Structures are given as C-alpha cells and as structure tokens.
Amino acid sequence: MYGSKDAPILPVSGFEPGAAIRATDAANILVVDDDRASHIAMEAMLSGIGDRIVCVQSGEEALRRLLQEDYAIILLDVILPQMSGYETADLIRRRERSRHVPIIFMSAVNKDQSHMFEGYSAGAVDYVFKPLEPTVLRSKVSVFVELYRKSLLLQKKAESEKQLLIENLRVRTEQISTVEALHRSLEQQSLIINTLPIAFYSAPAGDGFNRRRYIGGKTKPIFGFDPECFEQQPTLWLDRIHEDDREDVRRNLARLGRLDQFYTEYRWRCSDGTWRYFLDHGKIVRREAGEPTEMFGTSLDITDRRSLEQKLAHAQKMEILGQLTSGIAHDFNNMLTVIFGGLECLQESAEPSSPIARHVDMAMRGATSCADLTRRLLSFARRQPLHPRPLNLNSEIAQVWDLLGRMLEPGMQIRRQGDDVLWTVVADPMQIETALINLIVNARDAMSEGGIVTVSTRNRVIDSDSASLIEIPPGDYVELSVSDTGTGMSAEVREHAFDPFFTTKQPGKGTGLGLSTIYGFIRQSNGGLAIDSKEGQGTTIFLYLPRTDAIEADVVPPVTPEVPPSGVKDKVLVVDDDREVLAVAVALLQDLGYDVADAGDGPTGLALLKSDPTISLLFTDLAMPGMDGHELADKAAGLRPTLPILFTSGNMTEIRTAAHKMTDPRFVAKPYRKQDLDKAIRAVLTASKAT
C-alpha cells in the first residue's frame, strides 16, 4: 500500500469504529486502485496538486480512510477486488459527510456508453479511460482541488464573520478582505473553467427542463450561439439535437422527477451546420417538500474524444478484416491449386471439340476468376507481393489515358488537371493502373445521367493537422485524385466505403472489392486515402503517396534465359502438408517428365534428402505445421549447400518473410498452373547449373 511519507496509511487493525474524523484543512486526494504500479504513476501525474496523495487498493480501505479524514476528490477504479468501484461509490454517497466528495471513475476495460451511464448514475462527476492522459487528468483534478480549497476558505471566512461582529473595525476590514478573496477565487476558477470545452446552464422544472439558460463557460465557442439565443428561442437546444438521440434525451429528462442527477450524451447541430458530441450532467434543486424546482448542469464537448475512439475502432476493424481475408485467401489458394491441376489433366485428356473440353474451359475460366478474387483479397489485407519502383504519376496516367477515356459512356467527359512537375514516388505501376481503372469505373457508375470525371495530380505538403485526418505522417506527398459529378455518398456509405465486399451497386454489378483493394495497396505503399463526398454533390477520392529522393529509372523488360526442356533426368522432392495439393504437384511434375519424390511434412522430406543423393531440387511449401518451409530449407542447405530450392505458398506474408531471409529466393505462388510450375523449376535448375 502506498501513501504520503508524512501521513502513512493505517492498517486494518489500526482503526477503531468509534474513532473521530481528523480535522484538517488540507486538500487531500484519495486514489483507489488495486494496481500498485498505478499508484506510482498517479503520484507522479498528480505531483504538486493538493497537499497529500493517499493511495489504497480496495473499496474497504477507501471507506476506512474516509472515516478518518476528509478528501477534496476521489479517483476510483471501476474494477476492484471484493467490492467494485460502483459499490464503493454508492456507500460513499450514503454517508452524509462524504456524499458531496467529487468522484472520478477510472477504467481500462468498461468503455462503452452503458458503463459510463452506470458510473455517472453512481454519483461520479467524470468517467475517464486508461491509459490516462496526464495533462487532462491534472487539469480536471486541479479544478476540484481548487474548488475544495476555496470552499474551505469560505468556511473559514464565515467563522471569522462571527468574530467580526464583536469589533466594528475588524468587521469592515475582514469584509473587504473576504470580498477581495472571493473575487480572486472566482477569477481563478473562471480561468480554470475557461480551459475546458464546457458550458454551464440552468433549466426550470416548469418547462420539463427543456428550456435552458446558459450562464457561463464557453457557450459561443462550442455551440456557435450566444447564450441569449437559448433564452430567446426556448426550444433551440432540444430542436437541434440529432433526431436519433432526441428520444433518449427526452426519456432521461422525464426521469428527473424521481432522480437527483441527469446524465445524457447526444449529437447537436451547431450554428455552422456541423454535428458535435456533448455529454450533459445536471443536478436537481428541490423545495423542502421534495418538489424539483430547477436543474443546474454542464454541457461538455466530447467530439474530439469520440473522433479518436472511432478512428481507433476503424483501424482495429480494418486490421481484423485484413487478417481474416489473408487467411481465407491462403486456404482458397490451396484449393485452387488442386482445382487447376485437375482441370489441366482433364483438358489434356479431352478431345478439343468434345463437350467435356468446353465444360473444362468454362471451369478453368471460373477458377481463374477465383484466383483473381484471392489476389484482390490479399491486396486489401496488404499481403500481396508488390513490385515498386520510382515513378512519375503524370507519366503513368499518360500511358493509360486513352484507356480511361474509352471506359466512359456517351454523355460523360474526362478531364486532366494538376501540377506539370511532380515529385517522384515509389509504387507498383500495375497497381497504380488498376487503382485508376477502379476509380474511373466507380465514377462512371455514379453518373447514370452523364457528367464530368476529373483526374488530378499535385504536390502536397501535409501538415500535422491534415496528416492526422488522413492517418499518415506529416511530410511531402503526391496527391492523386479522381472526382465525379455523380450521386455522391451518404455519411453511412462513406464510413464503409473501404470495407471489403461492401457495395451500393445492384447484385452482379460489382464485387465490393474495388476501393478495398486500393486501400490495401496504398497502405502497403506507406500512403493514405481520403473521401470527400455528399449526397447529390459528387465524390472525390484522394490517394497520397510519399515523396522519394530516388531517381525514376527507365523500365527494361526482363530477359528470359534460355532453359532446357522439361524433365532432363532431374529428380524433384515435393514437400507439402496438404495431401491434395501434394498429389496435384506430383502429377504435374510427372507429366512434365521429372522423377518425383514426395513428403507430407518437413521431417519426412529431410529424411528423404539424407537418404537419396539423386534429388536435384527441393520444392517445398512455406506454411507447414511443425517444421515449416523456412526451417526445412535451412536444414537442407546444411546438408547440401548447393541444392536448389523452390518455395511455394498461398500466403504472401510467408513469401515476403522468406525473401528477407535468403539472398536469392525463388518462388511460385499458389494457385500455380502447369506452365507456371514448369517455368519456375526450369529457371531454378538452370540458374543452379550455371553456377
């Protein structure tokens, strides 16, 4: 247990139920958290605030401390052993002496709205999430410590006034001193309050607490309306609440007849038309008979906090979707390898003019489409292999400009604008071309009655404010944008625009993978994306690629080396844990004329290498249980350093990992076809024999 050195925490046996509360003028802070590390962190964050910071580990210990002395504020963890934070707060509120002590709930787990409302219903003045932001926490705690101190000061002044009645001269002197102190207190309190995005209001019970009078704080900065506007227009506050939130607010107000406090969160349309999130907390004032007369409360602007929460949730969702699609694509590629192998065997054995050959051709086209689908999924998941090089986006656009124009329909125009001299970027030119085509197709489909598509490129220096919105580091970028004059997007559609398989097109008109594959490619290229769209006002998609100092090089077509015919007395060892894929690979290699040995796992393959010196090449899958392809390759290189190795996988992450581990890696990606496998094996064998 931690505490201040000058006032140590008493153990359980050190307190007697009948002990009197120690009178003190100190503004002490009580921290209730079962994590000792949190005690140290809280003492560091709150250093210099208040007279003493007392840290305890349970609700029971907190109640004992409150029986011994008063506190200016309580920082209470929600999840505690034996007695939860909510139960502790309830017991604190039941005791007359401690019922008015401000409580700030802390939580690292319970972050949804229901838990926040439960915390406020338990009597908290605020509800903060771990990890705590030191500046914000110090500001909040300072307000209540300062208010506590001022309250104690006013109490002292009240006691002094009784003594001042004895001496007129002292009465006048003390009165002047008290007024001056009060003014200073109000000024200091005002300065503290003005640092927060908060407004203070009162609402009479006669109008159902709907008519508000704002009496302090930052009313104009956060609402966009002067305080007088709320008095001149009695329904201004309620009318501008978002229609989806208005009923909840009304229900909360209706319960005020039997409750003492009011908590609600809602969206409110400000004077400039923007929607901002507010958290309201009100306290009911009652007559002696218990009838409510008025409510005094605060409106706290929590828009920035909600925005950060939404960004975090979106990033987590996209990461989870990426992992899911990557796993699906990997398994799907294995199945497609089997399908391609079987279809190719049927294709070779069927007569070209027979019905079977036509059916096989249709099945092959379907399998090819499925393979393209897996490539798109891997693109969204940022698992696809890229071939980036320094390039100029203006040059890339010029090469496909005629193609982009032919994709539009009559009544549509395509325009080009932007900077003539662009910075160089590093990207895969094929992916740039694919992204442009997808964006042009989307623009065309959004302009059913014709319109204009504008392709723009410009150099942009992104500052920290703009970078946080695009979720990229500040710096120099080249912006590529495609805008249309079509139907635009609603806020809900914009929110899901980059999700895989999300589409607003009619069934059969789109897969929903266009924007998601662009998202994956741009993120994999260390860039960012943004959407500017409103219903009926068109859409603009912005792509940002970071500037590079690399020099754009001319593209030289690769030279394909001369390779000998297939199966020239070479023996290939195939290792794959998927039995069906293994059978297909063996059949394809045998058809190509190779002598083939096979193994269903790494240890078996290693044993074959040790026992059979005639093996000319190791062809192994990368992702296998137990001994994977990486480990098998390392052990094989230890046995036979000159043995050529060819890797395969349907998981691009595995392929990239292997590429980093080896100086001259060779790969054939799943799903592979017979000609792909033939070309890859001959190239590896030829390179090996040349050395």
PABAKE-306948 format. One record per residue (C-alpha): residue in three letters; x, y, z. Coordinates in steps of 0.2 Angstrom, whole numbers, padded with zeros to 4 digits, always signed. Layout:
alaXYZ
...
//
This chain:
met+0000+0000+0000
tyr+0007+0017-0005
gly+0004+0034+0004
ser+0012+0050+0008
lys+0028+0049+0019
asp+0021+0061+0032
ala+0004+0053+0034
pro+0006+0034+0031
ile-0009+0023+0028
leu-0015+0014+0044
pro-0018-0005+0043
val-0035-0013+0047
ser-0031-0016+0065
gly-0025+0002+0067
phe-0043+0009+0066
glu-0057+0008+0079
pro-0075+0011+0073
gly-0078+0024+0086
ala-0063+0035+0081
ala-0066+0053+0077
ile-0063+0060+0060
arg-0046+0070+0060
ala-0050+0088+0057
thr-0039+0095+0043
asp-0038+0110+0031
ala-0028+0100+0019
ala-0034+0097+0001
asn-0030+0078+0000
ile-0033+0067-0015
leu-0038+0049-0012
val-0033+0036-0026
val-0042+0019-0026
asp-0034+0006-0037
asp-0028-0012-0034
asp-0013-0010-0046
arg+0002-0004-0036
ala+0010+0002-0052
ser-0005+0013-0055
his-0001+0021-0038
ile+0016+0026-0043
ala+0010+0033-0059
met-0004+0043-0051
glu+0008+0050-0038
ala+0019+0056-0052
met+0005+0063-0063
leu-0003+0072-0048
ser+0013+0079-0040
gly+0011+0096-0034
ile-0009+0096-0034
gly-0016+0096-0017
asp-0007+0094-0001
arg-0006+0075+0000
ile-0010+0060-0011
val-0016+0044-0002
cys-0017+0028-0012
val-0026+0012-0007
gln-0030-0004-0015
ser-0048-0008-0011
gly-0065-0001-0008
glu-0065-0006+0010
glu-0048+0003+0013
ala-0055+0019+0005
leu-0071+0019+0017
arg-0059+0017+0032
arg-0049+0032+0026
leu-0065+0042+0023
leu-0070+0039+0041
gln-0053+0046+0047
glu-0052+0062+0037
asp-0059+0072+0023
tyr-0054+0072+0004
ala-0055+0085-0010
ile-0058+0072-0023
ile-0058+0053-0025
leu-0051+0044-0041
leu-0059+0027-0041
asp-0055+0012-0052
val-0071+0003-0058
ile-0064-0014-0056
leu-0058-0018-0038
pro-0057-0034-0028
gln-0072-0039-0017
met-0081-0023-0019
ser-0082-0014-0036
gly-0080+0004-0039
tyr-0098+0007-0041
glu-0102-0002-0024
thr-0089+0009-0016
ala-0096+0025-0023
asp-0114+0020-0018
leu-0108+0018+0001
ile-0098+0034+0000
arg-0114+0043-0006
arg-0124+0036+0008
arg-0114+0044+0021
glu-0118+0062+0025
arg-0101+0068+0027
ser-0094+0061+0011
arg-0109+0061-0001
his-0103+0078-0009
val-0085+0072-0012
pro-0082+0073-0031
ile-0078+0055-0038
ile-0069+0052-0055
phe-0071+0034-0061
met-0056+0026-0070
ser-0057+0011-0081
ala-0046+0002-0093
val-0060-0010-0099
asn-0078-0004-0097
lys-0078+0009-0111
asp-0095+0008-0118
gln-0109+0020-0115
ser-0119+0009-0103
his-0104+0008-0091
met-0102+0027-0092
phe-0120+0030-0088
glu-0119+0017-0074
gly-0104+0027-0067
tyr-0112+0044-0068
ser-0128+0036-0060
ala-0117+0030-0046
gly-0113+0048-0042
ala-0097+0052-0052
val-0093+0069-0059
asp-0082+0062-0073
tyr-0078+0045-0081
val-0060+0043-0088
phe-0051+0029-0098
lys-0034+0021-0095
pro-0021+0025-0100
leu-0024+0042-0093
glu-0018+0057-0102
pro-0008+0067-0088
thr-0012+0084-0094
val-0031+0081-0095
leu-0031+0072-0078
arg-0021+0086-0069
ser-0032+0099-0076
lys-0048+0090-0070
val-0041+0086-0053
ser-0034+0104-0051
val-0052+0111-0054
phe-0059+0101-0039
val-0044+0103-0028
glu-0045+0122-0031
leu-0064+0122-0028
tyr-0062+0112-0012
arg-0049+0124-0006
lys-0060+0139-0010
ser-0074+0130-0001
leu-0063+0128+0015
leu-0058+0146+0013
leu-0076+0152+0013
gln-0080+0142+0028
lys-0066+0150+0037
lys-0072+0167+0032
ala-0089+0163+0038
glu-0082+0158+0055
ser-0072+0174+0055
glu-0088+0184+0052
lys-0095+0179+0069
gln-0080+0186+0077
leu-0080+0202+0067
leu-0097+0206+0075
ile-0088+0210+0091
glu-0077+0223+0084
asn-0084+0235+0070
leu-0067+0240+0064
arg-0062+0222+0062
val-0079+0218+0054
arg-0076+0231+0040
thr-0058+0225+0037
glu-0062+0207+0036
gln-0077+0210+0025
ile-0066+0219+0012
ser-0053+0205+0014
thr-0066+0192+0011
val-0074+0201-0004
glu-0057+0203-0012
ala-0053+0184-0009
leu-0069+0179-0016
his-0066+0189-0032
arg-0049+0181-0034
ser-0056+0164-0031
leu-0069+0167-0044
glu-0056+0174-0056
gln-0045+0159-0054
gln-0060+0147-0055
ser-0065+0156-0071
leu-0048+0154-0078
ile-0048+0135-0075
ile-0065+0133-0082
asn-0061+0143-0097
thr-0048+0130-0102
leu-0061+0116-0103
pro-0074+0114-0118
ile-0088+0116-0106
ala-0104+0127-0104
phe-0114+0129-0088
tyr-0133+0131-0088
ser-0149+0131-0078
ala-0166+0124-0083
pro-0183+0127-0074
ala-0193+0112-0070
gly-0209+0120-0076
asp-0204+0118-0094
gly-0199+0100-0091
phe-0181+0105-0090
asn-0181+0108-0109
arg-0178+0127-0109
arg-0160+0131-0105
arg-0151+0147-0099
tyr-0133+0146-0102
ile-0124+0156-0088
gly-0106+0153-0090
gly-0092+0143-0099
lys-0088+0143-0117
thr-0106+0143-0124
lys-0102+0153-0140
pro-0086+0143-0145
ile-0094+0126-0143
phe-0112+0129-0149
gly-0109+0143-0161
phe-0124+0153-0152
asp-0123+0167-0140
pro-0131+0162-0123
glu-0145+0175-0126
cys-0151+0164-0141
phe-0156+0150-0130
glu-0167+0162-0119
gln-0175+0170-0135
gln-0178+0153-0143
pro-0184+0141-0129
thr-0184+0126-0140
leu-0167+0129-0148
trp-0157+0117-0138
leu-0170+0102-0140
asp-0173+0106-0158
arg-0155+0104-0164
ile-0152+0088-0155
his-0150+0074-0168
glu-0166+0065-0171
asp-0158+0048-0167
asp-0153+0055-0150
arg-0168+0066-0146
glu-0179+0052-0139
asp-0166+0046-0127
val-0163+0064-0121
arg-0182+0066-0118
arg-0183+0049-0108
asn-0168+0055-0097
leu-0177+0072-0094
ala-0193+0063-0090
arg-0185+0053-0076
leu-0179+0069-0067
gly-0194+0069-0056
arg-0188+0054-0046
leu-0169+0056-0048
asp-0157+0069-0042
gln-0145+0069-0057
phe-0146+0070-0075
tyr-0134+0062-0087
thr-0135+0060-0106
glu-0124+0060-0122
tyr-0131+0067-0139
arg-0126+0075-0155
trp-0130+0093-0158
arg-0130+0103-0174
cys-0120+0119-0171
ser-0123+0136-0180
asp-0111+0131-0194
gly-0121+0115-0198
thr-0108+0103-0191
trp-0113+0089-0178
arg-0104+0089-0162
tyr-0105+0076-0147
phe-0110+0083-0130
leu-0110+0075-0113
asp-0123+0083-0101
his-0123+0082-0082
gly-0136+0090-0072
lys-0141+0092-0053
ile-0159+0094-0047
val-0163+0108-0034
arg-0179+0104-0024
arg-0190+0113-0012
glu-0191+0107+0006
ala-0206+0096+0001
gly-0195+0087-0012
glu-0203+0095-0027
pro-0190+0099-0041
thr-0188+0117-0045
glu-0173+0119-0056
met-0158+0110-0063
phe-0140+0116-0064
gly-0128+0107-0076
thr-0114+0107-0088
ser-0113+0103-0106
leu-0096+0095-0111
asp-0090+0095-0129
ile-0083+0077-0131
thr-0082+0077-0150
asp-0063+0075-0151
arg-0063+0061-0139
arg-0077+0052-0149
ser-0067+0055-0165
leu-0052+0047-0158
glu-0062+0032-0152
gln-0070+0030-0169
lys-0053+0031-0178
leu-0046+0018-0166
ala-0061+0006-0169
his-0060+0008-0188
ala-0041+0004-0188
gln-0044-0011-0177
lys-0059-0017-0188
met-0048-0015-0204
glu-0034-0024-0196
ile-0045-0039-0191
leu-0053-0039-0208
gly-0036-0040-0216
gln-0030-0054-0205
leu-0047-0063-0209
thr-0046-0061-0228
ser-0027-0066-0228
gly-0031-0082-0220
ile-0046-0085-0232
ala-0035-0082-0247
his-0022-0093-0241
asp-0034-0108-0239
phe-0043-0104-0255
asn-0026-0104-0265
asn-0023-0121-0259
met-0040-0127-0265
leu-0037-0118-0282
thr-0021-0127-0284
val-0030-0143-0283
ile-0043-0137-0295
phe-0031-0130-0308
gly-0021-0146-0308
gly-0037-0157-0310
leu-0044-0146-0324
glu-0027-0146-0333
cys-0026-0165-0333
leu-0044-0166-0340
gln-0040-0153-0353
glu-0025-0163-0359
ser-0035-0179-0360
ala-0051-0172-0368
glu-0054-0170-0386
pro-0053-0151-0391
ser-0070-0152-0399
ser-0079-0163-0386
pro-0092-0156-0374
ile-0080-0161-0360
ala-0067-0149-0367
arg-0080-0135-0367
his-0085-0138-0349
val-0067-0139-0343
asp-0063-0122-0352
met-0078-0114-0343
ala-0072-0122-0326
met-0055-0115-0330
arg-0061-0098-0333
gly-0071-0099-0317
ala-0056-0105-0307
thr-0045-0090-0315
ser-0058-0078-0309
cys-0057-0085-0291
ala-0039-0084-0292
asp-0041-0065-0296
leu-0053-0063-0282
thr-0040-0070-0270
arg-0027-0058-0277
arg-0039-0044-0273
leu-0042-0050-0255
leu-0023-0051-0252
ser-0022-0033-0259
phe-0035-0027-0246
ala-0026-0037-0232
arg-0009-0029-0238
arg-0002-0046-0241
gln+0001-0046-0260
pro+0018-0045-0267
leu+0022-0028-0274
his+0035-0023-0287
pro+0038-0005-0283
arg+0049+0007-0292
pro+0052+0026-0293
leu+0040+0033-0305
asn+0031+0049-0310
leu+0012+0048-0308
asn+0009+0060-0323
ser+0019+0048-0334
glu+0009+0033-0328
ile-0008+0042-0331
ala-0002+0047-0348
gln+0001+0029-0353
val-0017+0024-0349
trp-0026+0040-0353
asp-0034+0033-0369
leu-0040+0018-0360
leu-0048+0028-0346
gly-0057+0038-0359
arg-0064+0023-0368
met-0071+0016-0351
leu-0084+0031-0350
glu-0101+0031-0358
pro-0109+0044-0370
gly-0113+0060-0361
met-0098+0059-0350
gln-0081+0068-0351
ile-0064+0065-0343
arg-0053+0080-0339
arg-0035+0081-0333
gln-0028+0095-0321
gly-0014+0097-0308
asp+0004+0101-0307
asp+0015+0098-0323
val+0031+0094-0312
leu+0028+0081-0299
trp+0039+0074-0286
thr+0044+0056-0288
val+0036+0042-0278
val+0039+0023-0276
ala+0025+0012-0281
asp+0020-0003-0291
pro+0014+0004-0308
met+0002-0010-0311
gln-0007-0006-0295
ile-0007+0012-0300
glu-0015+0007-0316
thr-0028-0004-0308
ala-0032+0009-0295
leu-0036+0022-0309
ile-0047+0010-0318
asn-0057+0005-0302
leu-0059+0024-0298
ile-0065+0028-0316
val-0077+0013-0316
asn-0084+0019-0299
ala-0086+0037-0306
arg-0094+0031-0322
asp-0107+0020-0312
ala-0111+0035-0301
met-0116+0046-0316
ser-0130+0037-0324
glu-0136+0054-0332
gly-0119+0059-0338
gly-0106+0071-0330
ile-0088+0075-0329
val-0073+0065-0322
thr-0058+0074-0317
val-0041+0066-0314
ser-0029+0077-0304
thr-0011+0076-0298
arg-0002+0089-0287
asn+0012+0090-0275
arg+0006+0092-0257
val+0015+0097-0241
ile+0004+0088-0227
asp+0005+0097-0210
ser+0001+0088-0194
asp-0017+0093-0193
ser-0021+0086-0211
ala-0010+0071-0208
ser-0020+0065-0193
leu-0036+0065-0203
ile-0028+0055-0217
glu-0019+0044-0204
ile-0001+0047-0212
pro+0014+0055-0205
pro+0017+0074-0209
gly+0028+0077-0224
asp+0029+0078-0243
tyr+0016+0069-0254
val+0010+0067-0271
glu-0009+0068-0272
leu-0019+0058-0285
ser-0037+0062-0285
val-0052+0056-0296
ser-0068+0066-0294
asp-0085+0065-0302
thr-0101+0074-0303
gly-0112+0059-0299
thr-0124+0055-0285
gly-0112+0056-0270
met-0112+0046-0254
ser-0121+0047-0238
ala-0112+0048-0221
glu-0115+0029-0218
val-0109+0024-0236
arg-0093+0034-0233
glu-0090+0025-0217
his-0090+0008-0225
ala-0083+0013-0242
phe-0066+0004-0240
asp-0074-0012-0232
pro-0072-0027-0242
phe-0087-0033-0251
phe-0097-0018-0247
thr-0106-0011-0262
thr-0121+0000-0266
lys-0122-0007-0284
gln-0135-0019-0289
pro-0132-0038-0287
gly-0120-0043-0301
lys-0114-0026-0305
gly-0099-0026-0293
thr-0089-0036-0280
gly-0086-0023-0267
leu-0068-0025-0268
gly-0063-0010-0279
leu-0060+0003-0266
ser-0054-0010-0253
thr-0040-0016-0264
ile-0035+0002-0267
tyr-0035+0004-0248
gly-0023-0011-0246
phe-0011-0006-0260
ile-0010+0012-0254
arg-0007+0007-0236
gln+0006-0006-0241
ser+0014+0008-0250
asn+0015+0019-0235
gly+0002+0031-0241
gly-0015+0037-0236
leu-0033+0039-0243
ala-0047+0051-0240
ile-0065+0053-0247
asp-0074+0070-0250
ser-0092+0066-0254
lys-0110+0072-0251
glu-0126+0065-0257
gly-0131+0074-0274
gln-0114+0083-0275
gly-0102+0070-0282
thr-0087+0061-0275
thr-0068+0064-0274
ile-0056+0050-0269
phe-0039+0056-0264
leu-0023+0045-0264
tyr-0007+0051-0256
leu+0010+0043-0259
pro+0025+0049-0250
arg+0039+0058-0260
thr+0055+0050-0263
asp+0073+0056-0267
ala+0075+0040-0279
ile+0078+0044-0297
glu+0065+0037-0309
ala+0073+0024-0320
asp+0069+0018-0337
val+0060+0001-0337
val+0070-0013-0345
pro+0060-0028-0349
pro+0067-0043-0340
val+0077-0055-0351
thr+0071-0073-0350
pro+0086-0085-0350
glu+0086-0100-0362
val+0081-0115-0352
pro+0082-0134-0357
pro+0067-0144-0360
ser+0057-0151-0345
gly+0062-0166-0336
val+0080-0169-0341
lys+0085-0183-0329
asp+0081-0172-0314
lys+0073-0178-0298
val+0062-0166-0288
leu+0057-0168-0270
val+0040-0161-0266
val+0035-0157-0248
asp+0018-0150-0244
asp+0006-0154-0229
asp-0010-0153-0239
arg-0012-0170-0247
glu-0022-0165-0261
val-0010-0151-0266
leu+0004-0163-0264
ala-0005-0176-0276
val-0008-0162-0289
ala+0010-0156-0288
val+0017-0174-0290
ala+0005-0177-0305
leu+0010-0161-0314
leu+0029-0164-0312
gln+0027-0182-0318
asp+0018-0176-0333
leu+0032-0164-0336
gly+0044-0178-0336
tyr+0053-0177-0319
asp+0057-0190-0307
val+0047-0186-0291
ala+0048-0190-0273
asp+0036-0183-0261
ala+0034-0180-0242
gly+0019-0173-0232
asp+0029-0164-0219
gly+0046-0157-0216
pro+0055-0171-0206
thr+0050-0184-0219
gly+0057-0173-0233
leu+0073-0170-0223
ala+0075-0189-0221
leu+0072-0192-0240
leu+0086-0179-0243
lys+0098-0188-0232
ser+0095-0205-0240
asp+0093-0200-0258
pro+0108-0191-0266
thr+0099-0191-0283
ile+0087-0177-0278
ser+0091-0162-0289
leu+0079-0149-0282
leu+0068-0146-0266
phe+0051-0139-0270
thr+0043-0135-0253
asp+0028-0126-0246
leu+0032-0112-0233
ala+0017-0114-0221
met+0018-0131-0213
pro+0015-0137-0195
gly+0030-0142-0185
met+0045-0140-0197
asp+0039-0126-0209
gly+0047-0122-0226
his+0060-0110-0219
glu+0067-0122-0206
leu+0067-0136-0219
ala+0076-0125-0231
asp+0089-0121-0218
lys+0092-0139-0213
ala+0093-0144-0232
ala+0106-0131-0235
gly+0116-0138-0221
leu+0116-0155-0228
arg+0118-0150-0247
pro+0123-0131-0248
thr+0122-0131-0267
leu+0104-0139-0268
pro+0092-0128-0277
ile+0076-0124-0268
leu+0059-0118-0275
phe+0046-0111-0262
thr+0028-0111-0264
ser+0014-0103-0253
gly-0004-0096-0254
asn+0001-0084-0240
met+0011-0069-0247
thr+0017-0064-0229
glu+0026-0081-0229
ile+0034-0077-0246
arg+0040-0060-0241
thr+0047-0067-0225
ala+0057-0080-0235
ala+0063-0066-0247
his+0070-0057-0232
lys+0079-0072-0226
met+0088-0078-0242
thr+0099-0069-0254
asp+0092-0077-0270
pro+0074-0083-0266
arg+0064-0092-0279
phe+0045-0093-0278
val+0030-0099-0287
ala+0014-0093-0279
lys-0002-0103-0276
pro-0013-0107-0286
tyr+0000-0112-0299
arg-0004-0120-0316
lys+0007-0132-0325
gln+0016-0120-0336
asp+0019-0109-0321
leu+0027-0124-0312
asp+0037-0129-0327
lys+0044-0112-0330
ala+0049-0109-0312
ile+0058-0126-0309
arg+0067-0125-0326
ala+0073-0107-0321
val+0079-0113-0304
leu+0088-0128-0311
thr+0096-0118-0325
ala+0102-0105-0313
ser+0109-0118-0301
lys+0119-0127-0315
ala+0126-0111-0322
thr+0134-0108-0305
//
